[in-house]
Amino acid sequence: MNAIDYALKLEKDGKAYYAKQAECAKDEQLKKLFEMLAEDEQRHYEIIRGFEDRNYRYKGTYTFKTTRNMFSEMLKDEKCFEIDATNLDAYEHAVEMEKESIKLYLDQARLTL
C-alpha cells in the first residue's frame, strides 16, 4: 500500500466512524457535529484523490503495512461513542483523533523525504 492509498483508507474509515457516531448520537448538536466531521473526512478524501491526477514522484515506504489505522480499529468494534460526556467532551475527543491523524501524516511524510 502506498501513501496515497493509505491516506484514502484512513479518510474513508474516518468518515465511516464519524457517520456511525452521528447515527448513535441522541443529542442533536452532537449528531450535527459528527455529521460535519464525516463531511470533512469526505473532503479530505477528495483532496487526496486529486493527488493521483498530478505528476509527482513518490518515494516508496513499507511503513504503511504496519502503521496503525485508528479509525479502522474502532470501526471493528461496531460500538457507538460510549462516554458520559458533554458535547464539549465529545468534540475534544474528536479533535484528539484528528491530531493523531495529522501527526501520523507528518511522521510518514518525514520518512519519505
Contacts in CASP RR format, 6 or more apart in sequence:
PFRMAT RR
TARGET T0000
AUTHOR 0000-0000-0000
METHOD contacts of the structure
MODEL  1
MNAIDYALKLEKDGKAYYAKQAECAKDEQLKKLFEMLAEDEQRHYEIIRG
FEDRNYRYKGTYTFKTTRNMFSEMLKDEKCFEIDATNLDAYEHAVEMEKE
SIKLYLDQARLTL
1 9 0 8 1.000
1 64 0 8 1.000
1 65 0 8 1.000
2 58 0 8 1.000
2 60 0 8 1.000
2 64 0 8 1.000
3 58 0 8 1.000
3 60 0 8 1.000
3 61 0 8 1.000
3 64 0 8 1.000
3 108 0 8 1.000
3 112 0 8 1.000
4 48 0 8 1.000
4 51 0 8 1.000
4 52 0 8 1.000
4 58 0 8 1.000
5 64 0 8 1.000
6 64 0 8 1.000
6 67 0 8 1.000
6 69 0 8 1.000
6 108 0 8 1.000
7 48 0 8 1.000
7 105 0 8 1.000
8 45 0 8 1.000
8 48 0 8 1.000
8 49 0 8 1.000
9 69 0 8 1.000
9 72 0 8 1.000
10 69 0 8 1.000
10 71 0 8 1.000
10 72 0 8 1.000
10 101 0 8 1.000
10 104 0 8 1.000
11 41 0 8 1.000
11 42 0 8 1.000
11 44 0 8 1.000
11 45 0 8 1.000
11 48 0 8 1.000
12 41 0 8 1.000
12 45 0 8 1.000
13 69 0 8 1.000
13 71 0 8 1.000
13 72 0 8 1.000
13 75 0 8 1.000
14 38 0 8 1.000
14 41 0 8 1.000
14 71 0 8 1.000
15 38 0 8 1.000
15 41 0 8 1.000
15 42 0 8 1.000
15 45 0 8 1.000
16 38 0 8 1.000
16 71 0 8 1.000
16 75 0 8 1.000
17 71 0 8 1.000
17 74 0 8 1.000
17 75 0 8 1.000
18 34 0 8 1.000
18 35 0 8 1.000
18 37 0 8 1.000
18 38 0 8 1.000
18 41 0 8 1.000
18 94 0 8 1.000
19 34 0 8 1.000
19 35 0 8 1.000
19 38 0 8 1.000
20 75 0 8 1.000
20 78 0 8 1.000
20 80 0 8 1.000
21 34 0 8 1.000
21 80 0 8 1.000
21 81 0 8 1.000
22 31 0 8 1.000
22 32 0 8 1.000
22 34 0 8 1.000
22 35 0 8 1.000
22 38 0 8 1.000
23 80 0 8 1.000
24 80 0 8 1.000
24 81 0 8 1.000
25 31 0 8 1.000
25 33 0 8 1.000
25 34 0 8 1.000
25 81 0 8 1.000
27 87 0 8 1.000
29 87 0 8 1.000
30 87 0 8 1.000
30 90 0 8 1.000
33 87 0 8 1.000
33 90 0 8 1.000
33 91 0 8 1.000
33 94 0 8 1.000
34 81 0 8 1.000
34 94 0 8 1.000
37 94 0 8 1.000
58 112 0 8 1.000
59 112 0 8 1.000
59 113 0 8 1.000
60 112 0 8 1.000
61 108 0 8 1.000
61 111 0 8 1.000
61 112 0 8 1.000
63 108 0 8 1.000
63 111 0 8 1.000
64 108 0 8 1.000
67 104 0 8 1.000
67 108 0 8 1.000
70 97 0 8 1.000
70 100 0 8 1.000
70 101 0 8 1.000
71 97 0 8 1.000
81 90 0 8 1.000
81 93 0 8 1.000
83 89 0 8 1.000
83 90 0 8 1.000
83 93 0 8 1.000
85 93 0 8 1.000
END
